[in-house]
Amino acid sequence: MLNDSDLTPFLAPRGIAVVGASREPGKLGYFLARNLISSGYAGGIHLINPRGGSLLGRAMIASILDAPDPLDL
């Protein structure tokens, strides 16, 4: 049986990685990144794309292993 603390990473994540972030507006990775950024989410948002670059004014990192903050989702 789960208690409230077991769900904390899902309900109040410290950081979120968007694996497959894309600069192309028609792709899911763009949509997810845009919505997270525009929602005002206070935790770390890490955009993962092996090609690097930037998206919506944020740097994309090549690997989830390069994320500087804790990731829960």
C-alpha distances in whole Angstrom, upper triangle without the diagonal:
4,7,10,12,10,11,15,16,16,17,20,21,24,25,26,28,30,30,33,35,38,41,42,41,41,38,34,34,36,35,31,33,35,33,31,34,35,32,33,29,30,28,30,30,32,34,34,37,39,42,41,43,42,40,41,42,39,40,38,37,37,34,30,31,34,32,33,29,26,24,21,21
4,7,8,6,8,11,13,13,13,16,17,20,22,22,24,27,28,31,32,35,38,39,38,38,35,31,31,33,32,28,30,32,30,27,30,32,29,29,26,26,24,26,27,28,30,31,34,36,39,38,40,39,37,37,39,36,36,35,34,35,31,28,29,31,28,29,26,22,21,17,18
4,6,6,7,9,12,13,13,14,16,19,21,22,25,27,29,32,33,36,39,40,39,39,36,33,32,34,32,29,30,32,29,27,30,31,28,28,24,24,23,25,26,28,31,31,35,37,40,39,40,39,37,37,38,36,36,35,34,35,32,28,29,31,28,29,25,22,21,17,19
4,5,6,7,10,11,10,11,13,16,19,20,23,25,27,30,31,34,37,38,37,37,34,31,30,32,30,26,28,29,26,24,27,28,24,24,21,21,20,22,24,26,28,30,33,35,38,37,38,36,35,34,35,33,34,33,32,34,31,27,28,30,27,27,23,20,19,15,17
4,5,5,8,10,10,10,12,14,17,18,21,24,26,29,29,33,36,37,36,37,34,30,29,31,30,26,27,29,26,23,26,27,24,24,20,20,18,20,22,24,27,28,31,33,36,35,36,35,33,33,34,31,32,31,30,31,28,25,25,27,24,24,20,17,16,13,15
4,6,7,9,10,11,12,14,16,17,20,22,24,27,28,31,34,36,35,35,32,29,28,30,29,25,26,28,26,23,26,28,25,24,21,21,19,20,22,23,26,26,30,32,35,33,35,34,33,33,34,31,31,30,29,30,27,23,24,26,23,24,20,17,15,12,14
4,6,5,6,8,9,13,14,15,18,20,22,25,25,29,32,33,32,32,29,26,25,27,25,22,23,25,22,20,23,24,21,21,18,18,17,18,19,21,23,24,28,30,33,32,33,32,30,30,31,29,29,28,27,29,26,22,23,25,22,23,19,16,14,11,12
4,5,5,5,7,9,12,13,16,19,21,24,25,28,31,32,31,32,29,26,24,26,25,21,22,24,21,18,21,22,19,19,15,15,13,16,17,19,22,23,27,29,32,30,32,30,28,28,29,26,27,26,26,27,25,21,22,23,20,20,17,14,12,9,11
4,6,6,5,7,9,10,13,16,17,21,21,25,28,29,28,29,26,23,21,23,22,18,19,21,19,16,19,21,18,18,14,14,12,13,14,16,18,19,23,25,28,27,28,27,25,25,26,23,24,23,22,23,21,17,18,20,17,17,14,11,9,5,7
4,6,6,9,10,10,13,15,17,20,20,24,26,27,27,27,24,20,20,21,20,16,17,20,17,15,18,19,17,17,14,15,13,14,14,16,18,19,23,25,28,27,28,26,25,25,26,23,24,23,23,24,22,18,20,21,18,19,16,13,11,7,7
4,6,10,11,12,15,17,19,22,22,25,28,29,27,28,26,22,21,23,21,17,18,20,17,14,17,18,15,15,12,13,12,15,15,18,20,22,25,28,30,29,30,28,26,25,26,24,26,25,25,27,24,21,23,24,20,21,18,15,13,10,10
4,7,9,10,14,16,19,22,22,25,27,29,27,28,26,23,21,22,21,17,18,19,17,14,16,17,14,14,10,10,9,12,13,16,19,21,24,27,29,27,28,26,24,24,24,22,23,23,23,25,23,20,21,22,18,18,15,12,11,9,10
4,5,7,11,13,16,19,19,22,24,26,25,26,24,21,19,20,19,16,15,18,16,12,14,17,14,14,10,10,7,9,10,13,15,17,21,24,26,24,25,23,22,21,22,19,20,20,19,21,19,16,17,18,14,15,11,9,7,5,7
4,7,10,14,16,20,19,22,24,27,26,28,25,22,20,21,21,17,16,18,17,13,14,17,15,14,10,8,5,7,9,11,15,17,20,23,25,23,24,22,21,21,21,18,19,18,18,20,18,15,16,16,12,12,8,6,6,6,8
4,7,10,13,16,15,19,21,23,23,24,22,19,16,18,18,14,13,15,15,11,12,15,14,13,9,9,5,4,6,8,11,13,17,19,21,19,20,18,17,18,18,15,15,15,14,17,15,12,13,13,9,10,7,6,4,6,7
4,7,9,13,12,16,18,20,20,21,18,15,13,14,14,11,10,13,12,9,11,14,13,13,10,10,7,6,5,6,9,10,14,17,19,17,18,17,15,16,17,14,14,13,13,15,13,10,13,13,10,12,9,8,6,6,5
4,6,9,9,13,15,18,18,19,16,14,11,13,14,10,9,13,13,10,12,15,15,15,13,13,11,8,6,5,6,7,10,13,16,14,16,15,14,15,16,13,12,10,10,12,10,7,10,11,8,11,10,10,7,8,6
4,6,6,9,12,14,15,15,12,10,7,9,10,7,7,10,11,9,11,14,14,16,13,15,13,11,7,6,5,6,9,12,14,13,14,13,12,13,15,12,12,10,10,11,11,9,13,13,11,14,14,14,11,11,9
4,6,9,13,14,15,16,12,10,7,10,12,10,10,13,14,13,15,18,18,19,17,19,16,14,11,8,6,5,7,9,12,12,14,14,13,15,17,14,13,10,10,10,9,8,11,12,11,15,15,15,12,13,10
4,6,10,11,13,13,9,8,5,9,11,10,10,13,15,14,15,18,19,21,19,21,19,16,13,11,8,6,5,8,10,11,13,13,12,14,17,14,13,10,10,10,10,10,14,14,14,18,18,18,16,17,14
4,7,9,10,12,9,8,4,6,9,8,7,10,12,12,12,15,17,18,17,19,17,15,11,9,6,6,6,9,10,10,10,10,8,11,13,11,11,8,10,10,11,12,15,15,14,17,18,18,16,17,14
4,5,8,9,7,8,5,5,9,9,8,10,13,14,14,16,18,20,19,21,20,18,14,12,9,9,7,10,10,10,10,9,7,10,13,12,12,9,12,12,14,15,18,18,17,20,21,22,19,21,18
4,6,9,8,10,8,6,10,11,10,10,14,15,14,16,18,20,20,22,22,19,15,14,11,11,10,12,11,10,9,8,6,8,11,11,11,10,13,14,16,18,21,20,19,22,23,24,22,24,21
4,6,6,9,8,6,9,12,11,11,14,16,16,17,20,22,22,25,24,22,18,17,14,14,12,15,13,14,12,12,9,11,14,15,15,14,16,17,19,20,24,23,22,25,26,27,24,26,23
4,6,8,9,6,7,10,10,9,12,14,14,14,17,20,20,23,23,22,18,18,15,16,15,18,17,17,15,13,10,11,14,15,16,15,19,20,21,22,25,25,23,26,26,27,25,25,22
4,7,9,7,7,11,12,11,13,16,17,17,19,22,22,25,25,24,20,20,16,17,16,19,18,19,18,16,14,14,18,18,19,18,21,21,23,23,27,26,25,28,28,29,26,26,23
4,6,5,7,9,10,11,13,15,16,17,18,21,21,24,23,22,18,17,14,14,13,16,16,16,16,15,13,14,18,17,18,16,18,18,19,20,23,23,22,25,26,26,23,23,20
4,5,5,6,9,10,11,12,14,15,16,19,18,22,21,19,16,15,13,13,13,16,17,17,17,16,13,14,18,17,18,15,17,18,18,18,22,22,21,24,23,23,20,20,16
4,6,5,6,9,10,11,12,14,16,18,17,19,18,16,13,12,9,9,9,13,14,14,14,13,10,12,15,14,14,12,14,14,15,15,18,18,17,20,20,20,17,18,15
4,6,5,6,9,10,11,12,14,16,16,19,18,17,13,13,10,11,11,15,14,14,13,11,8,9,13,12,13,12,14,16,17,17,21,20,18,21,21,22,19,20,17
4,6,5,6,9,10,11,12,15,15,18,18,17,14,14,12,14,14,18,18,17,17,15,11,11,15,14,16,15,17,19,20,19,23,22,20,23,22,23,20,20,17
4,6,5,6,9,10,11,13,12,16,15,14,11,11,10,12,13,17,18,17,17,15,12,12,15,14,15,14,16,17,17,16,20,20,18,20,19,19,16,16,13
4,6,5,6,9,10,12,11,14,13,12,8,9,7,10,12,15,16,14,14,11,8,8,11,10,12,11,13,15,16,15,18,18,15,18,17,18,15,16,13
4,6,5,6,8,11,11,14,15,14,11,12,10,13,15,18,18,17,15,12,9,7,11,11,13,13,16,18,19,19,22,21,18,20,20,21,18,19,16
4,5,5,6,9,9,13,14,14,11,13,12,15,17,21,21,20,19,16,12,11,14,14,16,16,18,21,21,20,23,22,20,21,20,20,18,18,15
4,6,5,7,6,10,10,10,8,10,10,14,16,20,21,19,18,15,12,11,13,12,15,14,17,19,19,17,20,20,17,18,16,17,14,14,12
4,6,6,7,9,10,10,8,10,10,14,16,20,20,18,17,13,10,8,10,9,13,13,16,19,19,18,21,19,16,17,16,17,16,17,15
4,5,8,11,13,13,11,14,14,18,20,23,23,21,19,16,13,10,12,12,16,17,19,22,23,22,25,23,20,21,20,21,19,19,18
4,6,9,11,13,11,15,15,19,21,25,25,23,22,19,16,13,15,15,18,19,21,24,24,22,25,24,21,21,19,20,18,18,16
4,6,9,11,11,14,16,19,22,25,26,23,22,19,16,14,15,14,17,18,21,24,24,22,24,23,19,20,17,18,17,17,16
4,6,8,8,12,14,17,20,24,25,22,22,19,16,15,16,14,17,17,19,22,21,19,21,20,17,17,15,15,14,14,13
4,7,9,12,15,18,22,25,26,23,22,20,18,16,16,15,17,18,19,22,22,19,21,20,16,15,13,13,13,13,14
4,6,10,13,16,19,22,24,21,21,19,17,17,16,14,16,16,17,20,19,16,17,16,13,12,9,9,9,10,11
4,6,10,12,16,19,20,17,18,16,15,15,14,11,12,13,13,16,15,13,14,13,9,9,7,8,8,10,10
4,7,10,13,16,17,15,15,13,12,12,12,9,10,10,11,14,13,11,14,13,9,10,9,10,9,11,10
4,6,10,13,14,12,13,11,11,12,12,9,8,7,7,10,10,8,11,9,7,9,9,10,9,11,10
4,7,10,11,9,10,9,8,10,11,8,7,5,6,9,9,9,12,11,9,12,12,14,12,14,12
4,7,9,8,10,10,10,13,14,11,9,5,5,6,6,6,10,9,9,12,13,14,12,15,13
4,5,5,8,9,10,14,15,12,10,6,6,5,7,9,12,11,12,15,17,18,16,18,16
4,6,9,12,13,17,17,15,12,8,7,4,6,10,11,11,13,16,18,19,18,20,19
4,7,10,12,15,16,14,11,8,8,6,10,13,15,13,15,18,20,22,21,23,21
4,7,9,13,13,11,7,5,5,5,9,12,14,12,13,15,18,20,19,22,20
4,7,10,10,9,6,5,8,9,13,15,17,14,15,17,19,22,21,23,22
4,7,6,5,4,5,9,11,14,15,18,15,15,16,18,21,20,22,21
4,5,5,6,7,11,13,15,16,19,17,16,18,19,21,19,21,19
4,6,8,10,14,16,18,19,21,19,18,19,19,22,20,22,20
4,7,10,13,16,18,19,21,18,17,18,18,21,20,23,21
4,6,10,13,15,15,17,15,13,14,15,18,17,20,18
4,6,10,12,13,15,12,11,12,14,17,17,20,19
4,7,9,10,13,10,10,12,14,16,15,18,17
4,6,7,9,7,7,10,12,15,14,17,16
4,7,9,7,9,12,15,16,15,18,17
4,5,5,7,11,13,14,13,15,15
4,5,6,9,10,11,9,12,11
4,6,8,10,10,10,13,13
4,6,9,11,11,15,15
4,6,8,8,12,12
4,7,9,13,14
4,6,10,12
4,7,9
4,6
4
